[in-house]
């Protein structure tokens, strides 16, 4: 159990550093707007798994719902509604522009996380059964 927490925490830090690099240094029309959004849901999944490595079977679905809610808040311009339009941190975290493509990227990120996690668990189960 502890090994799993460390693995997810390490993955969180790696993805966080990648996201930080993208945010600070990548100014293109593909990696920053699309790959960054794919990574952000995987980042949130890894963060949650570091605290709850088991027991939340549908975590990627819950993270996707959360991402959709945040994107919906952007559609309704919640940053301005809350009077935070001059707060750079709030604008960065909540976001300021709605995009249907972002929803697809979030879904891809959650699906990739789910698939990677399922593959790792499947391999671990195969190893366990072959050693028995």
C-alpha positions in Angstrom: 0.0 0.0 0.0 2.8 2.4 1.0 4.7 1.6 -2.3 1.6 2.5 -4.3 1.3 5.9 -2.5 4.9 6.7 -3.3 4.4 5.6 -6.9 1.4 7.9 -7.4 3.0 10.8 -5.5 6.1 10.4 -7.7 4.0 10.3 -10.9 2.1 13.4 -9.6 5.4 15.3 -9.2 6.7 14.2 -12.7 3.4 15.2 -14.4 3.3 18.5 -12.4 6.9 19.4 -13.5 5.9 18.6 -17.1 2.8 20.8 -16.8 4.9 23.6 -15.3 7.4 23.3 -18.1 4.6 23.5 -20.7 3.0 26.5 -18.9 6.2 28.4 -18.7 8.1 27.5 -21.9 5.9 26.0 -24.5 4.0 28.5 -26.6 2.7 26.5 -29.5 -0.7 25.5 -31.0 -0.7 21.8 -30.0 1.3 20.8 -26.9 0.2 23.7 -24.6 -3.5 23.7 -25.5 -4.1 20.0 -26.0 -1.4 17.8 -24.3 -1.4 20.1 -21.3 -5.2 19.5 -20.9 -4.7 15.7 -21.3 -2.0 15.7 -18.6 -4.0 17.8 -16.1 -6.7 15.1 -15.5 -3.9 12.5 -15.1 -2.2 14.9 -12.7 -5.4 15.1 -10.6 -5.9 11.3 -10.7 -2.3 10.7 -9.5 -2.7 13.3 -6.7 -5.9 11.6 -5.5 -4.4 8.1 -5.7 -1.4 9.2 -3.6 -3.9 9.7 -0.7 -6.4 7.0 -1.7 -4.5 4.3 -3.6 -7.4 1.9 -3.4 -11.1 2.1 -2.8 -12.1 4.7 -5.4 -12.7 2.4 -8.4 -14.3 5.1 -10.5 -11.7 7.9 -9.7 -11.1 8.8 -13.4 -14.8 9.2 -13.9 -15.1 11.5 -10.9 -12.0 13.5 -12.1 -13.6 13.9 -15.5 -16.9 15.1 -14.0 -14.8 17.6 -11.9 -13.0 18.8 -15.1 -16.3 19.2 -16.9 -17.7 21.3 -14.0 -14.6 23.5 -14.1 -14.9 23.9 -17.9 -18.6 24.7 -17.5 -17.7 27.4 -14.9 -15.4 28.9 -17.6 -18.4 28.9 -20.0 -20.3 31.0 -17.5 -17.2 33.2 -16.9 -17.2 32.4 -13.1 -13.8 34.2 -12.6 -15.5 37.5 -13.5 -18.7 36.6 -11.6 -16.6 36.1 -8.5 -14.6 39.3 -9.0 -11.3 37.5 -9.5 -10.6 38.6 -13.1 -7.5 40.5 -11.9 -6.2 37.6 -9.8 -3.6 35.8 -12.0 -3.6 32.6 -9.9 -7.4 32.3 -9.9 -7.5 32.9 -13.7 -4.8 30.2 -14.2 -6.4 27.6 -11.9 -10.1 28.1 -12.9 -9.4 29.2 -16.4 -11.1 31.9 -18.4 -12.1 30.5 -21.7 -14.5 27.6 -22.5 -13.6 25.1 -25.2 -15.4 22.0 -26.3 -12.0 20.5 -27.3 -10.8 20.8 -23.7 -13.6 18.4 -22.7 -12.3 15.9 -25.2 -8.7 16.4 -23.9 -9.9 15.8 -20.3 -11.7 12.6 -21.3 -8.6 11.4 -23.1 -6.5 12.1 -20.1 -8.8 10.2 -17.8 -9.1 7.3 -20.2 -5.3 7.1 -20.5 -4.9 7.1 -16.8 -7.6 4.4 -16.4 -6.0 2.3 -19.1 -2.5 2.6 -17.7 -3.7 1.8 -14.2 -5.7 -1.2 -15.5 -2.7 -2.5 -17.4 -0.3 -2.2 -14.4 -2.8 -4.0 -12.2 -3.3 -6.7 -14.8 0.4 -7.3 -15.0 0.8 -7.3 -11.2 -2.0 -9.9 -11.0 -0.4 -12.1 -13.7 3.0 -12.0 -11.9 1.3 -12.9 -8.6 -0.5 -15.9 -10.2 2.6 -17.1 -12.1 4.7 -17.0 -8.9 2.1 -19.0 -6.9 
